[in-house]
Amino acid sequence: MRVADNPLGCHPASAPTPGARTVFDPAPEYPYPDSHRPDEAPAPHALLEPVLGLLGSWHGRGQGGYPTLTGDFAYAQEVTFSHDGRPFLRYEARAWLLDADDAPLRPSARESGWWRLQPDGRVEALITQPTGIAEILVGRATAGTVDLSSHEVALAPTAKKVGATRRRYTLTDDTLTFSHDLEAVGQPMQHHLSARLRRGGCTSSGVS
């Protein structure tokens, strides 16, 4: 090629080496799936022992209310805990409102995050919501109960003001009860949500 034919000084691409991979090749699927049971691979990290009973998916119903709302409401909820062999749980929850006939009304709260387990059952939880709220909570897992209180709450510029939260999870056999207290939009800390969930899709031992 003459310079006059290549005014930008570009050089033709060299032919790829047979068998070589490029950034444009399809990536393989993630090779480390999460576990939803304590008795399946990967083996859970030793620090997860106090919360192994939470692994799996939970489904149930709850009630909620707050002074700034027009009234109490009923909702259904699905909560999932899993792990990949490291000392944290992956957490995801989604809820939908129910009408007076117990039929789905519309999507409601969603959140996801991570529960980082520390020695002696201490828990550091990071939970984010699409409403622009990110919570860092700390607490402890003991005797079938996980108690978490907010350490810090970060808000997106347009998110509603949330000052603090408390969450309590209590596991009895295959029933998980949940309560959520909230300090928000000028209201003091008080009850906001409660739910009773049953395990769905798997079984495992209770929280030790």
N, C-alpha and C positions, 0 to 999 in steps of 0.2 A: 504494500500500500504506500503510495506517495504521500508526502506531507500535505500537498495541496488537496488531496482527497480526504484528509483527516484534520481539519483546521483546529479542532479542540484538543488534539494530542491524545485522544482516547486510544486505548489498545484493545484489540478484540479479546473477548473472554477466552481463557484457555479451556480446553475440554476437560470435564470432570474426570477424576480418577475412578476407574471402575470399582464399585462397591463402597465408595466413600459417601458419607452422609453430609448433608448440607443443612442450613437452618430452615430450608423450605420443606424438608422431609417431614411427614406426619410424626408427631411425638407419640411414644407408646403410652398406654393407659397407666395411671398412677399405680405402682406395684404394691402399695401398702394399705389395703383396705382397713377401715375401722372395725373394731370388734364391739358387739352389742351384748356379749355374754362373758362372764368371768372364766368360763371353761372352754373357750375357743381361742384359736390363735388370732393375733399375737397374745402371749401371756401378759396379764396386767402387771404394771410396775408395782413394786412392794408398797409404795406410798399411797396407792389407790385403795388399799385394803379397807379403810373405813367407809368407802362410798361404793364398793362393788355392787351392793344391792340396788343401786340406782340404774345400773346399766340396762339398756333396752328402751322400748317405747311405752309410753303411758297415755291412756285416754280416759277422759271423764268430763264432768260438768262442774261448774262453779257459779258463784254469785259475786257481784261487785257493786260498788257504789262509792260516791264521794260527794261532799257538799256542793261542789261546783257543777255537778251533773244534775239533769232534770229528774232523775229517779234511779232506783236500783235496776240491775240488769242481770240476765242469765246468760251464760256462755258455755260453750264446749271447748275443750283444749286437748292438744296433743303435745307431749314433751318427750324428747329423745336425748339420752346420754350414751356416749360411746367413747372409745379410746383407741390409740394406735400403738400401745406398748410403752409410751412415755408417761411421765407423772402428771398428766392432766386429763380432764374429761372435756370432750366436745359437747356443748349444750345447745339445743335448739328447741324453741317453743312457738306454737302458733295457736291462735284462738279465733273463734267465730261466734258472733252473737246469735242467740236463739229467740224466736218469737214466743208468744203465749201458748202455741201448740207444740213447742219443742222442735220446731223446724228451723233450719238454717236461715238467718236473716241477712247477714253480710259479714265479710272478713273483719276481724278485730286485731288485737295486739299480736305482734310478731317480735321475736328477739332471738339472738344467738350469741354465743361466746364460748369462753373457756373457764374451767375451774382448775386452778393450779393447786395441787396438793403439796403440803409441806409436812415436815416431821410433826409428830404428836397430833395428827388430825387437823392441823390448821389449814384453812382454805383461803385462797385469794381468787376471787371470781371477777372476770371481765365480761360484761354483758352490754350489748349494743342493741338499739331499737331504731327502726326506720323513721321514727318521729324526731330523730335528731338528738337522742339522749344516749350517753355512754356512761355506764356505772362501773366503778371499781369497788367491790365489796370484800370484806374480810370477816372471817368467823372460824367456826370449828365444827367438825363432824364427830359426834360421839353418840353412842347408845341409840342408834336408829334415827338420829335427828341431825340436821344440818341447819345451823343458825348463821345468817349472814346479815351484816349491817354495812351501809355505804361508808366507804373511806373517802371517796371523791366522786362527784358527778360532773361530767363535762356536757355542755349544751351547744348544739349548733346555733348560729345566730337567730334563726327563726323558731327554735324549739320552745315549748312551754317551760316555764320555770319550775324545776324540780330541785329541792334542796337536799333531801335525804330519803333513803328507803330502808326497809327491813324485810327480809324474807326468811321463812321458816319451812323446812321440808321435813316431814315425819313419815317414816316407813314402818308399816306394820304388816307382816306377811307380804301379800301382793297388793297392798293398798298404799298409795302415796297421797298424803294430804299436804296442802300447800296454803300458806297465808302470806299476804303481802301488805305491809303498812307503808304509807306514803306521806311525805311532807312536800307539798307542791302548791304553786300559784297562791301563795299567801296563807295557806291552811296549815295548821300544826300537824305533826305526825299522828296518823290515825289509820284505822283499818280501811283497806281499799279492795282487796280481792281475797277469795278463799275458794279452794277447789278440792275435789276428791277424785283421784285418778286410779285406774286399775291397769295392771300390766297387760300389754298386748303384744303378741308375737313371739315372746320368749319368756323363760323363767330363769330365775337365779336366786342365790342366797340373799338373805336380808342384810341390811347394813349391820356391820359388827359393832 
